[in-house]
Amino acid sequence: MRISTFWYCLKQGIVNICRNILFSLASIATISACIFLFCLFFALAANVAHGAKIAQETVGISVFFNDGMSEDEILAAGEEIKSWSEVREADYTSAQEAWDTFKSQYFEGSEELAEGFENDNPLADSASFEVFLNDISDQQKVVSRLEAMDGVRRVRYSSTLAAGFTSVGKMISLMSALIIGVLLAVAVFLISNTISVAAAFRRRENEIMRYIGATNFMIRAPFLVEGLLLGLFGALIPLGGIWFLYEKGVLYLEQNYSLITGLFEPLSLRDIFPYMAGGAMLLGVGIGVVVSLVTIRKHLRV
């Protein structure tokens, strides 16, 4: 494409937007609302996934075995657990290690009190495995399998945390799909009407261009540029808003909902903004160009 052709298409696309300023502003506002919600749900989903990852790495399932089981039997059971596809890691803690940990925590500064148990470990039957999963959503399934194993006395785990991350993730996915879908439909409708009105304004001019030999590209390009600019503006505005609001939102959570931020540290803006911006630009520009292309084919058959 020659430079002069590029500037002509860009100029005419801007002219089309200015001619239909109300439709154009409505289209940009709707795309902006859609993409703002996309960015919001993207940030929520990314942080929920981050929290689930932290939980998978730090929250385990404790497995205790029946009294009288030998260490070899316990280790054999541990090898079976490690072989499961859902299990990322299984760490063994012997009865002596459990007692040493207990002493360091509860007899600190009064070690002489623990000397009476030197030859009689009160935690002799407390050997255990700490099981960590690849996906925390598999927790209940793994717990059921552990409880059904021979020799397992008790399985201790946090069902609330796993269920919380799983249910929140599903809720965010459903809400984002529903709301963004509705706004996308409205944006498509408005952009289509904007391009249709622009085509009606330029119908006579387009007929003359066709008669003097203008290509389909030269006739359609200004309308594609119009749709591209509408989508571009509709993406840049909410991205700017998210840029300023995200850090303030994280700070608000830290100050008022320390229970949440105590479980995991929210992702920083620099960690998620490149992916968010890429998705937003693709969504906004894609909507504008595709809708413009489809609409203009219907209205420029001169």
C-alpha positions as CSV (number, residue, x, y, z in Angstrom):
1,M,0.0,0.0,0.0
2,R,1.4,3.4,-1.0
3,I,1.7,6.1,1.7
4,S,-0.8,8.4,-0.1
5,T,-3.3,5.5,-0.1
6,F,-2.8,4.8,3.5
7,W,-3.3,8.5,4.5
8,Y,-6.4,8.7,2.3
9,C,-8.0,5.7,4.0
10,L,-7.1,6.9,7.4
11,K,-8.5,10.4,6.7
12,Q,-11.7,9.0,5.3
13,G,-12.1,6.6,8.2
14,I,-11.8,9.6,10.7
15,V,-14.3,11.6,8.6
16,N,-16.8,8.7,8.8
17,I,-16.4,8.7,12.6
18,C,-17.0,12.4,12.8
19,R,-20.0,12.3,10.5
20,N,-21.7,9.8,12.8
21,I,-20.3,11.0,16.1
22,L,-23.2,9.8,18.2
23,F,-23.2,6.3,16.9
24,S,-19.4,6.3,17.0
25,L,-19.3,7.4,20.7
26,A,-22.0,4.8,21.5
27,S,-19.9,2.1,19.8
28,I,-16.7,3.1,21.6
29,A,-18.5,3.3,25.0
30,T,-20.0,-0.1,24.5
31,I,-16.7,-1.7,23.4
32,S,-15.0,0.1,26.3
33,A,-17.5,-1.4,28.8
34,C,-17.1,-4.8,27.3
35,I,-13.3,-4.7,27.4
36,F,-13.2,-3.1,30.9
37,L,-15.2,-6.1,32.2
38,F,-12.9,-8.4,30.2
39,C,-9.9,-6.8,31.9
40,L,-11.6,-7.0,35.3
41,F,-12.5,-10.6,35.0
42,F,-9.1,-11.4,33.5
43,A,-7.4,-9.9,36.6
44,L,-9.8,-11.8,39.0
45,A,-9.3,-15.1,37.1
46,A,-5.5,-14.6,37.0
47,N,-5.4,-13.9,40.8
48,V,-7.6,-16.9,41.6
49,A,-5.4,-19.1,39.5
50,H,-2.4,-17.7,41.2
51,G,-4.0,-18.4,44.6
52,A,-4.8,-21.9,43.6
53,K,-1.2,-22.4,42.5
54,I,0.1,-21.1,45.8
55,A,-2.4,-23.4,47.6
56,Q,-1.2,-26.4,45.5
57,E,2.4,-25.6,46.5
58,T,1.9,-25.0,50.2
59,V,-1.3,-26.7,51.3
60,G,-1.0,-30.4,51.6
61,I,-3.0,-33.5,52.7
62,S,-1.6,-35.1,55.9
63,V,-1.9,-38.9,55.9
64,F,-1.5,-40.8,59.2
65,F,-1.3,-44.6,59.5
66,N,-2.6,-47.3,61.9
67,D,-0.8,-48.0,65.1
68,G,1.8,-50.8,64.9
69,M,2.5,-50.4,61.1
70,S,6.2,-50.8,60.4
71,E,8.2,-48.0,58.7
72,D,8.7,-50.2,55.7
73,E,5.0,-50.7,55.3
74,I,4.4,-46.9,55.6
75,L,7.1,-46.2,53.1
76,A,5.6,-48.7,50.7
77,A,2.2,-47.0,51.0
78,G,3.9,-43.7,50.3
79,E,5.4,-45.0,47.1
80,E,2.0,-46.1,46.0
81,I,0.6,-42.6,46.7
82,K,3.5,-41.0,44.8
83,S,2.6,-43.0,41.7
84,W,-0.8,-41.4,41.4
85,S,-1.1,-39.0,38.5
86,E,-2.8,-36.3,40.7
87,V,0.1,-36.2,43.2
88,R,3.0,-33.8,42.6
89,E,5.0,-34.7,45.7
90,A,4.7,-36.7,48.9
91,D,7.0,-36.0,51.8
92,Y,7.6,-38.5,54.6
93,T,7.9,-37.5,58.2
94,S,9.1,-40.2,60.6
95,A,7.8,-40.5,64.2
96,Q,11.2,-39.2,65.5
97,E,11.1,-36.2,63.1
98,A,7.6,-35.5,64.3
99,W,8.7,-35.6,67.9
100,D,11.8,-33.4,67.2
101,T,9.6,-30.8,65.5
102,F,7.1,-30.9,68.4
103,K,9.9,-30.4,71.0
104,S,11.4,-27.4,69.1
105,Q,8.0,-25.7,68.9
106,Y,6.5,-26.4,72.4
107,F,9.5,-26.9,74.6
108,E,11.6,-24.0,73.4
109,G,13.4,-22.5,76.4
110,S,12.3,-25.5,78.6
111,E,14.1,-28.3,76.9
112,E,14.7,-30.1,80.2
113,L,10.9,-30.9,80.4
114,A,11.3,-33.0,77.2
115,E,14.1,-35.0,78.6
116,G,11.7,-37.3,80.4
117,F,10.4,-38.5,77.1
118,E,13.9,-39.3,75.8
119,N,13.4,-43.1,75.7
120,D,9.6,-43.0,75.3
121,N,8.5,-41.1,72.2
122,P,4.9,-40.0,72.8
123,L,4.5,-39.6,69.0
124,A,5.7,-43.1,68.2
125,D,2.7,-43.8,65.9
126,S,2.6,-40.4,64.2
127,A,4.7,-41.1,61.1
128,S,2.9,-39.5,58.2
129,F,3.1,-38.4,54.6
130,E,2.3,-34.8,53.4
131,V,0.8,-35.0,50.0
132,F,0.9,-32.1,47.5
133,L,-1.3,-32.1,44.3
134,N,-0.8,-31.0,40.8
135,D,-4.3,-29.5,40.8
136,I,-6.1,-28.5,44.0
137,S,-9.5,-29.3,42.4
138,D,-8.5,-33.0,42.6
139,Q,-8.3,-32.8,46.4
140,Q,-11.6,-34.5,47.3
141,K,-11.0,-37.4,44.9
142,V,-7.5,-38.0,46.3
143,V,-8.8,-37.8,49.9
144,S,-11.4,-40.4,49.1
145,R,-8.7,-42.7,47.6
146,L,-6.4,-42.2,50.7
147,E,-9.2,-42.9,53.1
148,A,-9.9,-46.2,51.3
149,M,-6.3,-47.4,51.5
150,D,-5.4,-50.2,53.9
151,G,-3.5,-49.0,56.9
152,V,-4.6,-45.4,56.7
153,R,-5.9,-44.2,60.1
154,R,-6.7,-40.5,59.4
155,V,-6.5,-38.0,56.5
156,R,-6.3,-34.4,57.4
157,Y,-6.9,-31.7,54.8
158,S,-8.5,-28.2,54.2
159,S,-11.6,-28.8,52.2
160,T,-12.8,-25.2,52.5
161,L,-9.7,-23.8,50.7
162,A,-9.9,-26.1,47.8
163,A,-13.6,-25.7,47.4
164,G,-13.2,-22.0,47.6
165,F,-10.7,-21.6,44.8
166,T,-12.6,-24.1,42.6
167,S,-16.1,-22.5,43.1
168,V,-14.7,-18.9,42.7
169,G,-12.9,-19.8,39.5
170,K,-16.1,-21.4,38.0
171,M,-18.2,-18.4,39.1
172,I,-15.9,-15.9,37.5
173,S,-15.8,-17.9,34.3
174,L,-19.6,-18.1,34.0
175,M,-20.2,-14.4,34.9
176,S,-17.5,-13.2,32.6
177,A,-18.8,-15.3,29.7
178,L,-22.4,-14.1,30.2
179,I,-21.8,-10.4,30.7
180,I,-19.1,-10.0,28.0
181,G,-21.2,-12.0,25.6
182,V,-24.2,-9.6,26.1
183,L,-21.9,-6.5,25.7
184,L,-20.3,-8.0,22.6
185,A,-23.7,-8.5,21.0
186,V,-24.5,-4.8,21.7
187,A,-21.1,-3.7,20.4
188,V,-21.6,-5.6,17.2
189,F,-25.0,-4.1,16.7
190,L,-23.8,-0.5,17.3
191,I,-20.7,-0.8,15.1
192,S,-22.8,-2.4,12.3
193,N,-25.2,0.5,12.5
194,T,-22.4,3.0,12.5
195,I,-20.8,1.5,9.4
196,S,-24.2,1.3,7.7
197,V,-24.9,5.0,8.3
198,A,-21.4,5.9,7.0
199,A,-22.0,3.8,3.9
200,A,-25.3,5.5,3.3
201,F,-23.7,8.9,3.5
202,R,-21.0,7.9,1.0
203,R,-23.1,5.8,-1.4
204,R,-23.1,8.4,-4.2
205,E,-19.4,9.0,-3.8
206,N,-18.7,5.2,-3.8
207,E,-20.7,4.8,-7.0
208,I,-18.6,7.4,-8.7
209,M,-15.4,5.8,-7.5
210,R,-16.5,2.5,-8.8
211,Y,-17.3,3.9,-12.3
212,I,-13.9,5.6,-12.6
213,G,-12.2,2.3,-11.8
214,A,-11.5,2.3,-8.1
215,T,-10.9,-1.2,-6.7
216,N,-13.0,-2.8,-4.0
217,F,-10.2,-2.3,-1.6
218,M,-10.1,1.4,-2.1
219,I,-13.8,1.7,-1.6
220,R,-14.0,-0.6,1.5
221,A,-10.7,0.4,3.2
222,P,-12.0,3.7,4.8
223,F,-14.8,1.7,6.5
224,L,-12.4,-1.0,7.7
225,V,-10.2,1.8,9.1
226,E,-13.3,3.3,10.8
227,G,-14.1,0.0,12.5
228,L,-10.4,-0.5,13.4
229,L,-10.3,2.9,15.0
230,L,-13.5,2.4,16.9
231,G,-12.2,-0.9,18.3
232,L,-8.8,0.6,19.1
233,F,-10.3,3.6,21.0
234,G,-12.7,1.2,22.7
235,A,-9.7,-0.9,23.9
236,L,-7.3,1.9,24.9
237,I,-9.8,3.7,27.2
238,P,-10.5,0.7,29.6
239,L,-6.8,-0.3,29.5
240,G,-5.9,3.2,30.8
241,G,-8.6,2.9,33.5
242,I,-7.3,-0.5,34.6
243,W,-3.7,0.8,34.7
244,F,-4.7,3.4,37.3
245,L,-7.3,1.3,39.2
246,Y,-5.6,-2.0,39.6
247,E,-2.9,-1.0,42.1
248,K,-5.4,1.1,44.0
249,G,-7.7,-2.0,44.2
250,V,-4.8,-4.2,45.5
251,L,-3.9,-1.6,48.1
252,Y,-7.6,-1.4,49.2
253,L,-7.7,-5.2,49.7
254,E,-4.5,-5.1,51.7
255,Q,-5.8,-2.4,54.0
256,N,-9.4,-3.7,54.4
257,Y,-9.3,-7.4,53.6
258,S,-6.0,-8.6,55.1
259,L,-7.5,-12.1,55.5
260,I,-7.6,-12.5,51.7
261,T,-4.2,-11.0,51.0
262,G,-2.8,-13.1,53.9
263,L,-3.5,-16.3,52.0
264,F,-1.6,-15.1,49.0
265,E,0.0,-12.0,47.6
266,P,-2.0,-10.6,44.6
267,L,-0.3,-10.5,41.3
268,S,1.4,-7.2,40.4
269,L,0.1,-5.2,37.5
270,R,3.3,-5.7,35.5
271,D,2.8,-9.5,35.7
272,I,-0.6,-9.5,34.1
273,F,-0.9,-6.2,32.1
274,P,0.9,-7.4,29.0
275,Y,-1.4,-10.4,28.6
276,M,-4.4,-8.3,29.5
277,A,-3.5,-5.6,27.0
278,G,-2.9,-8.1,24.2
279,G,-6.3,-9.7,24.8
280,A,-8.0,-6.4,25.0
281,M,-6.5,-5.0,21.8
282,L,-7.2,-8.2,20.0
283,L,-10.8,-8.2,21.2
284,G,-11.4,-4.5,20.4
285,V,-9.7,-4.3,17.1
286,G,-11.0,-7.7,16.0
287,I,-14.6,-6.7,16.7
288,G,-14.2,-3.5,14.8
289,V,-12.6,-4.9,11.7
290,V,-14.7,-8.1,11.5
291,V,-18.0,-6.3,11.9
292,S,-16.9,-3.6,9.5
293,L,-15.9,-6.1,6.9
294,V,-19.2,-8.1,7.1
295,T,-21.4,-5.0,7.2
296,I,-19.7,-3.2,4.3
297,R,-20.1,-6.1,2.0
298,K,-23.8,-5.8,2.4
299,H,-24.0,-2.1,1.8
300,L,-21.4,-1.5,-1.0
301,R,-22.8,-3.5,-3.8
302,V,-22.9,-0.6,-6.2
